[in-house]
């Protein structure tokens, strides 16, 4: 199952991938769009320098693009992240990871580079698992938090996901469901559906539906 969330979001709430451990190399390609024409797409590679189930260093690089509405203004952001992390293996098969690094974003014609911090956790619970993500990016003072639970359904997991993002006057929360479906050895399909309430500062809030799809592989 999937080692951790690999969210690496650039701002707009992205539903994380429910599941557990994988191998030392992890690749995630993920995207979503909403009925209000907001969108997010990303690709991330994580290298874990110790075998699964053991504590040790990790490194991650990711690229992303997203768009959303800030009142009458259409915001476009393209970014890249490079981070060094440390995985702490739990006694029951769980894992908590800490990442620190740099993020650079092209934001409506200008480029900004700043610090990036993240904490991710995965813990088995019953026949499923729970997980969470907490991130901060100095670019546009972006704060992101996510929590989820995955129920085991055969070899797959499915369950609720909740997230919140605050970035540059844009606030949004998502409530939804996502599945992690094995399609081959070490590979998982990640479909999701969510409700989003977005509240740009000084403007009326908007409700939308979020459709998401991801592909995760570990080797």
N, C-alpha and C positions, 0 to 999 in steps of 0.2 A: 504493500500500500504506500501512499505518498508520504514522504518523510516529514514535510511541514507545509505551510500554506504557500510559500513562494509568491506572496501577494505583490511585492515590489510595485505598488501602485504609484502613479504620478499625481494623484489628486482625487479624481472622482471614484466613489466607492466601487470596488470590484469584489465580487463574491469569491471567497477563497475556496481552495480545493480541499474537501474533506477526505481524510484518510491518514496513513501512518508512514512507517519507515520505507525508504527505498534503498538506493545504492549511493556510490560516491559521486556520481555525475547526475545532475538533474536538469532537465530542459522543460520549460513551460512556455507555451504560446497561448495567449488568451485574448478575447475580445468581447465587447458588449455594445449594444446600442439601445436607445430608448424611443418611446413613442413621441418624445419631444425633441427628437433629432440630436440628442447628446450621444457621444460615442467614446469608446476607450479601446485601445489595442496595445499589447505589449508582448515582448519576448524576453525571457530571462534564462541565464545559465548559472547554476550553482555548482561549485566544486567543493566537496567535503573531503578533507585531507585525512580523515580516519574512517574506519569501517563503520557500518551501521551499528547502532547500539553502544557506541563508545563516544566519549567526550573528545573534542578536538577542534582545530581551526577549520574555517570554511571561507570561501571567497565567492562573491556574486557580482555579475555584471548584467545590466538590463537596459533595454531601450523601450520607449513608449511614446504614444501620441494620444491626445484626447481633445475633445471639444465640448463646450457647454455654454449655456446662456447666462449672462450676467445682466439681467434686465433686458434692455434693447440691444446689448452688445454681445456679439458672438465671440467667445474666447477660444483661442487655439493654443495648445501647448505641446511641444515636442521635447523629450528629455532623455537623458542617459544617467545611469547610476553605476558607481563602482564602490563596493563595500567589502570589508573584512569582518568576519564573524567568528563566534565561538559557540559550538554546540555542547550543551550539558545533557548527558544521557541520564534518564531517570531509572529508578530501580524496577519499574513495572513496564518498561518498554516505551515510555514517553520521552520527550525531548523538549528542551527550551533553548532557544538560540538568541544571541545578541549580535547585532550588526552595527557598525559605524563606518561611515564613508563620506563620499562626496556626490552631489547631484548637480547636474547642469541642465537648464531648461531654456528653450527658445519660447518666449512668451509674448505673443502679439508684436513681433518685430524686434524685441530686445532679448539679450541673453543674460542669465543670472546663474551664478554658481555658489553653492553653499553646502552646509553640513547636512548629513542624513543619518538618522538614528532609528533603530527598530528592535523590537522584542517580539519573538514568535514562540508559541508553545503548542505542543500537541501532547495529549494524555489519553490513554485508553480508558474507557468507562463502560463497564458491562460488556455487551456484545458490540458496542460501537466506540466512538471516541469524541472528545471535546477538544476545541482549539481556540486560539485567540491571536490577534495581531495588534500591536501598538506601534505607530510610526510617527516620526516628525521629520519634516524637511524645512530647512531654512528658506528655501525658495517660496515666496508668497506665504510664508508661515503656515505651511500645510500640516494639519493634524489629522490622523486617520486611526480609527479603532474598529475592530471586527471581532465577533464571537460567533461560534457555530457549534452544532452537535450533529454527528452523523450516526444514523441507525444502520446496522448491518442488515443488508437484504441480499442473501446469498453471498456472492463474492463481491458485491457492490456496496456502496454506502450512499444514503440519501438522508437529508435532514435540513433543519432550518438554519438560516444565516442572517445575522443582523450586523449592520455597519453604519458608521457615521463619519463624515468628512467635513472639515472646516478649512477653507482656503481662499484667501483674497476676497472676502466678502461673499463667498458662496458657501452655503451650508446645505447638506443633504443627508438623509438617512435612507437606507434600504432595508426592507424586510422581505425575505424570500426563502427559496428552497433550492438546493443544488445537489446533484448526484455525482458520484465518482464511479465510473463504470469501466472495469478492465476490458481491454480489447485485444491485448496480447501480453506476452511476458514483459512486465515493467512499463506498460503503456496504459494510459487511462483517458477516457473521454469525460469531459466535465460540462454537461449542460446545466443551465440554471434559468430561473425565472424569479423576478422580484418586483415589489412595489417600491417606488421612490417618491419621496417628498423633498423637493428642492426649494430653498428659501434664499434667493439672492438678497443681500442687505438693501433695504429701501424699496423693495419690489414685492409684489404678491407672490405667494408660494405656488409651485406647480407640482401636480401629481403626474406620474408617468409609470409605464411598465418597462422593466429592464429585461432584455433577452441576452443571454450570455452563452458562450461556448469556448471551451478550452481543450488543449491536448497536452498531456504531461507524459514524459518518459524518463526513466532512470536506468542507468547501466553502470 
